Amino acid sequence: MGTTQLETVPEPKYWHLRTVLSEALDSEFSVGEILPNERDLAARFGVARATLRQALEQLELEGRLQRRRGVGTTVAPPRMGVSVGTAQHAWPGGPGDAWQALDCTLEVPPAAVAETLVTGREEPVHTVRRSRVSHGQPVAAELLYIPAGSVPDLSGIDAPSGAPRARAVLRELQRLELERQENAVELGSARADDARELDRLPGAPVLVVTTRFIARGRTAALSVATYRADTCRLTFGDFGGVEIHHGPERAAS
């Protein structure tokens, strides 16, 4: 069989440098450590700064590096595995849930959410805001929409707002018997609010995981969780929830 045209194309300089840098990350750096500046790195490896930037951008895309505003380029922690399995079900806020409740408000949801919840367009729902942190850095933000009919006994709870109110709503939600949950995943771009919460620039790639929690034959709650695409990966299988996948042992992890 003859050699194809692609096989004759030499490896780009930035790609070779990316391989060399990846090996250096494994042997010389630890998670969270700040890399030397571009000038010093370019001098060390004998390349132009433009070539170095291409290699760094590739490693950032692969989740090996993170560029943090006001800090610099750091070694990224192991990627978080976002499982989209369906065999195991659990309400948000239950045992083992690593999300942190931040706030809860009563507000009118977006039209698409209201349609999914089968509520009136102007009917307010409980909107719980939660955050997920890994290695001290935010990696995901969630909006959890819960119609009033799913948590009817909140009147006696003395927690008007904030994280206590969010936890009270989630505890009340768990009184329902969860029948099943349905997940959908899509690639998106960070909106201004998401970018600020996730310490990213607006437009940065994100994974949006939408989960419908079904009880009594209807959607009892709807979760819209936004994950940083550079620090998370999808895992397929019947595991449920979100797990941290450390992958192969390496010095940088």
N, C-alpha and C positions, 0 to 999 in steps of 0.2 A: 504493500500500500504506500502511495506517495506521501511525502510530507506536506501537510497543509500550510497555508500561508501564515496562520496564526502561530504555528510552531516555530516559524523562522523569526518571529518578532522578538528582539532581546527584552529581557526583564527590565522594566523601568527602574531608574535609579531610586526613586522614592519607595518603590515596593521592596527592593533589596534592603534599603535603610529601615523600612518598617520591620522586616524580619530581624535585623540586628538589634533594633531598639526593643523589640518584644523579648528577645533573649536577655537583654540587659535588665529589663523590668523584672524578669524572673529571678535573676541572680544578685542584683544589686540594690533593689528598692523594695519597700514595704508599702502596704495599703495606706493611703493618705499622705505619703511622702511627696514633697514638692520637687519637681524636676528642676535642674539648672535652667537658666534662661536660654533663649534660642541661640544667641551669639555663642555661648560657651558650648552648647551641644553641637552646633554646626562646626565649630573649630575642632571639637573632639573627634568627630566622625569624618572630617574633611569633605563636607558637602556645602552646597549653597543653601542659604536660609530658605529659599523658595522650595527646594527639595525637602528640607527638614519639615517645613510646615505641612507639605502634602503627606508625609509619613505620620506626623502627629495627628493630622485630621483623620487619617485612616484608622489609627489606633483608638482615637476617640469614638469613631463610628462603631468599632468592634467592641466598645465597652471596656477597653484596657486603661484608658486615660479619661480624666475629667478636667475641663477648663472651668475654674471657679472664679467668678468676678471678685477682684480685690485680693485674690490669693495666688493664682497662677495655675499651672498645669500639674495635677496630682495623679498618683496611681489610684485607679478606681478599685472599689471593693468588688468581691465576686458578684456576678449578676444575680438578681432576684428572680426566681422562677415563678411565673404566674400560671398556675394550673387552671385549665379549662375543662377538667373532668366533671362528670355528672353523677357519679355513684354516691358520693357522700354529700349530705346537705347540712347546713347549719345557718341559723339566723346570725346577722351581724351583731357583734358585741357579746357573743357567747364565750365559753371557756376556750382558751388558746388563741383568741382573736388578738392579733398584734396591732390592729389599728388603734389610733389614739383619737378619742372624741374631743372635738374642739369647740363646737357651738351647735345650737339648734334654734331655728327661727320658724315662725309660721308665715309662709308667703306663698304667693301664686306661682306655680311652677311653669316652665316653658310649655308651649302648646303640645309639643310631641310627648312630653312626660304626662301631661294631663290626659291625653288620649290613651296612653298605655295604662294609666291607673284607672281609667274610666271615671274621672271626676269632671266636674264642670270646669269650663275654661277659666273662670274667675274664682274658683274655689281654692282657698289656701290649703296647703298641706305642710306637715312637719318636715323641715329640711335640715337634716343632720350633716354637719361638715366634719370629716375625719381626715387624718393624715397617717401615712406609713413612713417610718424612718428606718434606715439601715446604715450601720456604722456611723451614726451621728448625723447622717445627711437625709433630707427628705427625698423619697423616691416615688411617692404616689400621693394623690389627693383624691378624695371621694366626696360626692354629693349623694346622700341617701334620702330619697323622697318617700314619705310614709303618709298615706291619707288618714284623716282623723278616724275613719271607721275601723282602722286596724289597731288603734290604741285608744279605745273609748273611755278608759278609766284614769285619765291623767288629771282630772280636776282636783283630786286630793293630794297631788304631789307638789310639795313646796320647793320647786326648783324652776324659777321663772325663765332663766336663760343660761347661756354658756354651757360648759362641759357637763355640769350636773344635770341640766335639763336634757342634754343629748343622751346621757347614760340612762336617765329615767325613761325616755321614750323607747330606747332599745330594750330595756328590761320588760317594759309593757308589751312590746312587739313579740317577745319570746313566749308569751302566754298562748299564742296561736300555734296550732299544729302545722308545721311546714310540710307541704305535700311534695314539692319539688322546686328546683331552681333552674333557670335557663340562662346560658351565657352567650354573649356575642362579642366578638373582638374586631377592632378595626384600627388601622393606622391613621393618625391624625396629626394636627399641628397645635402646639400649645397656644391657648388664648392668653391674653394679658394676665388674667387672674391666676390661671394655672402656672404660667411661667414664673410669676412672682413667688408663688408658694413653693414651687419645685426648684427655685434658684436656677432657672434657665432663661434664655432669651425668648421673647415671643416668636412663634413660628417654629420652634425646635420640635423635632419629631417626638411623638408620644404614642403610647398604646392606650386605646380607650376600651375598657372592658365594661359592658353593660350587663347587669344581672337582674332578672326578674325573679322575685320570691313569690311562689304561688301558695296560697292557703285558702281553704273554703272555695276552691274553684275560681279564684280571681287573683289578680296581682295585688298582693298585700304590701309590697315595698319594691322600690326600684333603685338600684345602685348604679351610678355612673362614676367609675373609677378611672383616673388618668394616671398612667405610669410613665416615667421617664424611659424612653426607648433605648437610651444609651446604658442604662443600668438594669434593665429587665429583659427577660426572655420568656416566650411562651412554652409551656410544657403541656403535652397532650396525654391524657390518661385519666382514669377514674380515681383521682386523689382528692379533689375538692380543695377549697381554700387557697392560700398562698404559702409556698414553702421557700426557704432559702436554699439554693443549690450551690455548694462550694466547688463542685467540679474537681478536676485532678489537683492533687497537692502541688503547691508551687510556693516559692518564697514570697511572692507578692500577695498571697492570700493567707 
